[in-house]
């Protein structure tokens, strides 16, 4: 009976510690390479914490991570934003061309046909 009580306390302690940890994905993609990394962080962690813990900064030579915009599931966010369990932190690369200008150029090319 004592063993069962100790076992139940251990299981409850394990569940409590797991509930305080979050599973977060960190994603960065450039044309040559893509990475999706899973990290586990304590509740209350920020986007900056997730990026640092992932180690993704060392995987992309020449990519300026400090000036890159970040977001959660496609929504721009600040690096200080608190995360929730299951969030996907996305690191966005700079645009090569203005999307409006690119559409305008494609439309002009179609009109000439």
Backbone as CSV, one residue per row, in Angstrom:
resi,resn,N_x,N_y,N_z,CA_x,CA_y,CA_z,C_x,C_y,C_z
1,UNK,0.812,-1.186,0.000,0.000,0.000,0.000,0.863,1.261,0.000
2,UNK,1.979,1.222,0.745,2.880,2.370,0.785,3.451,2.625,-0.604
3,UNK,3.836,1.541,-1.298,4.385,1.684,-2.642,3.398,2.379,-3.577
4,UNK,2.130,2.000,-3.496,1.108,2.608,-4.353,0.990,4.113,-4.066
5,UNK,1.051,4.495,-2.800,0.969,5.919,-2.447,2.152,6.701,-2.991
6,UNK,3.347,6.131,-2.875,4.557,6.786,-3.395,4.481,6.889,-4.911
7,UNK,4.032,5.825,-5.558,3.898,5.823,-7.009,2.918,6.900,-7.463
8,UNK,1.787,7.040,-6.798,0.791,8.058,-7.169,1.356,9.467,-6.999
9,UNK,2.116,9.698,-5.923,2.721,11.015,-5.731,3.720,11.309,-6.838
10,UNK,4.512,10.310,-7.233,5.482,10.483,-8.307,4.768,10.809,-9.622
11,UNK,3.695,10.095,-9.925,2.940,10.345,-11.156,2.359,11.752,-11.128
12,UNK,1.790,12.169,-10.019,1.234,13.517,-9.921,2.308,14.581,-10.071
13,UNK,3.488,14.367,-9.478,4.583,15.322,-9.620,5.018,15.397,-11.071
14,UNK,5.077,14.254,-11.757,5.469,14.229,-13.165,4.462,14.978,-14.014
15,UNK,3.184,14.771,-13.759,2.153,15.467,-14.520,2.221,16.962,-14.291
16,UNK,2.453,17.377,-13.037,2.556,18.806,-12.752,3.715,19.434,-13.500
17,UNK,4.877,18.776,-13.528,6.031,19.355,-14.210,5.815,19.381,-15.716
18,UNK,5.112,18.377,-16.273,4.831,18.372,-17.702,3.851,19.475,-18.067
19,UNK,2.922,19.776,-17.198,1.942,20.808,-17.491,2.598,22.180,-17.544
20,UNK,3.701,22.364,-16.870,4.382,23.652,-16.872,5.299,23.823,-18.072
21,UNK,5.484,22.775,-18.852,6.331,22.849,-20.043,5.452,22.953,-21.286
22,UNK,5.944,23.717,-22.261,5.216,23.887,-23.514,6.040,23.306,-24.653
23,UNK,5.344,22.778,-25.645,5.989,22.309,-26.878,5.806,23.397,-27.919
24,UNK,6.909,23.915,-28.444,6.897,25.018,-29.404,7.688,24.592,-30.635
25,UNK,7.215,24.988,-31.823,7.965,24.768,-33.056,8.571,26.095,-33.492
26,UNK,9.797,26.051,-33.984,10.473,27.229,-34.527,10.791,26.916,-35.981
27,UNK,10.389,27.822,-36.890,10.502,27.566,-38.324,11.226,28.719,-39.015
28,UNK,12.130,28.364,-39.920,12.783,29.338,-40.798,12.999,28.663,-42.136
29,UNK,12.657,29.365,-43.202,12.828,28.807,-44.545,13.424,29.869,-45.463
30,UNK,14.458,29.468,-46.172,15.001,30.277,-47.250,14.975,29.374,-48.477
31,UNK,15.150,29.924,-49.671,15.018,29.071,-50.860,15.901,27.818,-50.840
32,UNK,17.086,27.917,-50.254,18.010,26.789,-50.280,17.807,25.792,-49.146
33,UNK,17.156,26.222,-48.061,17.102,25.370,-46.878,15.902,25.727,-46.017
34,UNK,15.318,24.718,-45.379,14.204,24.926,-44.455,14.479,24.130,-43.187
35,UNK,14.103,24.710,-42.055,14.255,24.009,-40.775,12.991,24.189,-39.948
36,UNK,12.528,23.114,-39.341,11.441,23.130,-38.368,11.962,22.384,-37.145
37,UNK,12.094,23.104,-36.038,12.670,22.536,-34.830,11.649,22.582,-33.700
38,UNK,11.645,21.552,-32.882,10.751,21.510,-31.725,11.565,21.777,-30.472
39,UNK,11.064,22.681,-29.633,11.712,22.971,-28.355,10.681,22.863,-27.242
40,UNK,11.157,22.598,-26.046,10.287,22.556,-24.873,10.713,23.676,-23.943
41,UNK,9.762,24.526,-23.586,10.035,25.696,-22.766,9.064,25.755,-21.601
42,UNK,9.471,26.457,-20.567,8.596,26.667,-19.421,7.481,27.637,-19.779
43,UNK,6.355,27.495,-19.122,5.246,28.413,-19.314,5.730,29.829,-19.050
44,UNK,5.304,30.770,-19.891,5.714,32.162,-19.752,6.885,32.535,-20.643
45,UNK,7.416,31.583,-21.404,8.538,31.855,-22.306,8.082,32.744,-23.459
46,UNK,9.033,33.454,-24.049,8.740,34.385,-25.141,9.261,33.840,-26.466
47,UNK,8.935,34.542,-27.534,9.436,34.181,-28.862,10.957,34.193,-28.857
48,UNK,11.553,35.216,-28.240,13.020,35.303,-28.176,13.607,34.087,-27.468
49,UNK,12.963,33.629,-26.412,13.430,32.439,-25.695,13.401,31.214,-26.601
50,UNK,12.333,31.067,-27.370,12.189,29.909,-28.260,13.255,29.922,-29.344
51,UNK,13.508,31.087,-29.923,14.524,31.191,-30.975,15.897,30.846,-30.409
52,UNK,16.194,31.381,-29.247,17.498,31.109,-28.621,17.650,29.625,-28.298
53,UNK,16.629,29.031,-27.688,16.690,27.614,-27.300,16.814,26.710,-28.521
54,UNK,16.207,27.087,-29.645,16.217,26.225,-30.831,17.603,26.091,-31.447
55,UNK,18.446,27.103,-31.285,19.765,27.075,-31.913,19.728,27.317,-33.399
56,UNK,18.614,27.806,-33.908,18.436,27.997,-35.350,19.368,29.071,-35.911
57,UNK,19.832,29.972,-35.060,20.710,31.054,-35.514,21.983,30.514,-36.159
58,UNK,22.507,29.428,-35.643,23.740,28.860,-36.178,23.557,27.998,-37.411
59,UNK,22.332,27.793,-37.841,22.064,26.897,-38.968,21.982,27.605,-40.311
60,UNK,21.898,28.936,-40.298,21.713,29.697,-41.530,22.784,30.773,-41.627
61,UNK,23.899,30.434,-42.283,24.980,31.399,-42.442,24.511,32.561,-43.317
62,UNK,24.852,33.768,-42.886,24.524,34.945,-43.674,23.123,35.482,-43.463
63,UNK,22.279,34.768,-42.733,20.919,35.241,-42.470,20.952,36.086,-41.202
64,UNK,20.465,37.336,-41.313,20.483,38.261,-40.173,19.246,38.033,-39.311
65,UNK,19.383,37.179,-38.328,18.279,36.804,-37.458,17.826,37.959,-36.566
66,UNK,18.756,38.864,-36.242,18.434,39.968,-35.336,17.452,40.969,-35.940
67,UNK,17.466,41.135,-37.249,16.571,42.111,-37.888,15.353,41.462,-38.542
68,UNK,15.304,40.146,-38.545,14.190,39.438,-39.189,12.899,39.630,-38.396
69,UNK,11.803,39.745,-39.118,10.493,39.803,-38.468,10.122,38.394,-38.013
70,UNK,9.302,38.336,-36.970,8.861,37.048,-36.435,7.351,37.069,-36.258
71,UNK,6.774,35.879,-36.151,5.338,35.787,-35.948,4.963,34.428,-35.389
72,UNK,3.676,34.310,-35.095,3.118,33.052,-34.616,1.971,32.685,-35.546
73,UNK,2.081,31.547,-36.206,1.060,31.080,-37.156,0.651,32.165,-38.142
74,UNK,1.636,32.857,-38.741,1.359,33.827,-39.789,0.974,35.216,-39.311
75,UNK,0.932,35.438,-38.033,0.595,36.753,-37.482,1.864,37.389,-36.928
76,UNK,2.240,38.559,-37.454,3.438,39.258,-36.991,3.339,39.489,-35.487
77,UNK,4.456,39.296,-34.793,4.500,39.450,-33.339,5.842,40.051,-32.939
78,UNK,5.926,40.500,-31.705,7.202,40.990,-31.182,7.936,39.828,-30.528
79,UNK,9.208,39.979,-30.372,10.018,38.926,-29.760,9.707,38.765,-28.276
80,UNK,9.058,39.749,-27.684,8.713,39.692,-26.259,7.363,39.023,-26.017
81,UNK,6.647,38.658,-27.069,5.324,38.057,-26.907,5.431,36.694,-26.230
82,UNK,4.556,36.473,-25.274,4.510,35.208,-24.543,3.885,34.130,-25.417
83,UNK,4.427,32.941,-25.327,3.955,31.812,-26.131,2.970,30.945,-25.359
84,UNK,2.178,30.182,-26.133,1.278,29.174,-25.563,1.692,27.821,-26.114
85,UNK,1.341,26.784,-25.391,1.681,25.430,-25.808,1.168,25.168,-27.220
86,UNK,2.034,24.626,-28.071,1.653,24.283,-29.436,1.877,25.394,-30.449
87,UNK,2.330,26.570,-30.027,2.573,27.671,-30.968,3.687,27.308,-31.938
88,UNK,3.611,27.887,-33.141,4.675,27.759,-34.133,5.272,29.138,-34.344
89,UNK,6.517,29.321,-33.933,7.227,30.585,-34.122,7.818,30.570,-35.526
90,UNK,7.474,31.582,-36.302,7.966,31.678,-37.680,8.911,32.864,-37.779
91,UNK,10.039,32.638,-38.423,11.018,33.699,-38.665,10.931,34.015,-40.149
92,UNK,10.636,35.278,-40.462,10.384,35.660,-41.852,11.626,36.276,-42.487
93,UNK,11.908,35.847,-43.715,13.014,36.435,-44.460,12.523,37.713,-45.134
94,UNK,13.432,38.633,-45.457,13.005,39.871,-46.113,12.466,39.595,-47.521
95,UNK,11.542,40.424,-47.951,10.978,40.277,-49.289,12.003,40.685,-50.339
96,UNK,12.033,39.955,-51.448,12.943,40.275,-52.545,12.354,41.402,-53.385
97,UNK,11.035,41.396,-53.546,10.348,42.413,-54.343,9.056,42.808,-53.640
98,UNK,8.603,44.000,-53.914,7.333,44.469,-53.374,6.203,43.672,-54.037
99,UNK,5.342,43.018,-53.273,4.287,42.184,-53.868,3.357,42.957,-54.809
100,UNK,3.053,44.187,-54.460,2.170,44.973,-55.337,2.844,45.253,-56.675
101,UNK,4.119,45.591,-56.627,4.852,45.870,-57.866,4.983,44.601,-58.707
102,UNK,5.219,43.472,-58.069,5.344,42.213,-58.804,4.030,41.870,-59.511
103,UNK,2.899,42.060,-58.830,1.586,41.812,-59.470,1.368,42.764,-60.641
104,UNK,1.750,44.016,-60.452,1.593,45.009,-61.520,2.400,44.603,-62.755
105,UNK,3.625,44.155,-62.547,4.472,43.736,-63.666,3.909,42.503,-64.369
106,UNK,3.369,41.545,-63.596,2.754,40.370,-64.214,1.529,40.765,-65.030
107,UNK,0.735,41.688,-64.506,-0.467,42.125,-65.227,-0.086,42.838,-66.507
108,UNK,0.937,43.662,-66.481,1.402,44.335,-67.701,1.889,43.333,-68.727
109,UNK,2.559,42.269,-68.273,3.049,41.234,-69.182,1.906,40.470,-69.833
110,UNK,0.815,40.243,-69.124,-0.342,39.537,-69.677,-1.098,40.405,-70.660
111,UNK,-1.125,41.721,-70.453,-1.840,42.629,-71.362,-1.187,42.685,-72.729
112,UNK,0.138,42.498,-72.788,0.866,42.593,-74.043,0.630,41.394,-74.954
113,UNK,0.077,40.347,-74.445,-0.150,39.127,-75.242,-1.258,39.281,-76.182
